[in-house]
Amino acid sequence: MVGLFAALLLVSSGASPTSVPNAENFAACNAEARDAVGTRGSDSAAASPTMKDRQQAERARRGETSRSEDPQLAGIDPEGAKDPAYQAAYRTCMRKSGF
């Protein structure tokens, strides 16, 4: 019974990791994505865009501003969202940051 109480106490106290990205995280990942896209040809380790990145970029270029279903694209620069390579680099940064 004590073990169950302790487990409930930990859960209710917020001890579980629930990170939510903030404006600072968005700015850092937008900067990293801009850098990655700017040096596209010189970095073979750069993130590769997926078909979904290409589709979302096409929608962004058409001006369809529907919110992405991908939570790792939250906070992405609207202009950067038009470039699938930017999206891939942004998502990679968010993932590395724990989001």
N, C-alpha and C positions, 0 to 999 in steps of 0.2 A: 504494500500500500504506500509506503514511504517513497519507493522508487517511482511509482506512478505520479505521486504528488510532485516530486522533484522534476520529472519530465514535463508535466503541465506547467510548472512554474517557469521553466526555461523557455518554453514556447510562448507563454503569455508575456514574458518579460522582454521579448524582442531579441533574444539571443540568437535566433536564426538569421543567417545573412540574407537580407532583402535589399540589395542595392538598387537604387533608382538613379539614372543619370541626371545630371544637372547642367546648367548653362556652361559651366566650366568644362565639363566632359564634352559637350557638343562642340565648343570652340576648339578644344584640343584636337578632336577627331576631324573636324573640318580642316584645320591647319595641316594635319598629317595627310589627309586625302589630297589637298591641294598640292602639297609637296610631292606626293607619290605620282600624281598625274603629270606634274611638271617635269619629272625625271623619268617618265615612263620608259623610254628607250634604254636608259642606263642601269636599271635595276631589274635583274631577272627574277628577283624574289617578290616583285610587286604582286598584289592580289589580282587574280584573273576574274573578270566579270562572268557571271552566270547568264543563262538565257533569261532568267527572271530579272536580272539587272538591266539587260537590254530592253526588255518589255517595259519595265517601269520607267526607264530613261525615255523611251519613245512616248509614253503617256505624258511625262513631264514636259517634253518638248512640244507636245500638242496643247499644253496648257491645262491638262486634266489634273487638278490639284487634289484628287482623292487621297486620303491618308493611306500610307503604305501599311500593308499587313505585317511587315517585318519590323519588329520593335527595335532591331539594331540600326534602323534607318531613322529613328526618331531624332529630330534636331538637325537633320542634314540640310546644308545650304541649298536653297531652291535652284540656284544655277548649277550647282554641283550635281544635283539629282538628275540633271539632263544628260549626264555622262556615265555610262555603265562602269567605266574603270574607276571613276570617283566613288560611285556607290560601293563597289567592291572594296576599295581602300578604306572607306569610312566604316563599313561593316567590320572589317578586319580590326581596325583600331578599337571599335566599341567592344568587340569580343576580347581583345587583349586587355582591355580595361575592366573586364569582368561583367560586361552587360550583354 
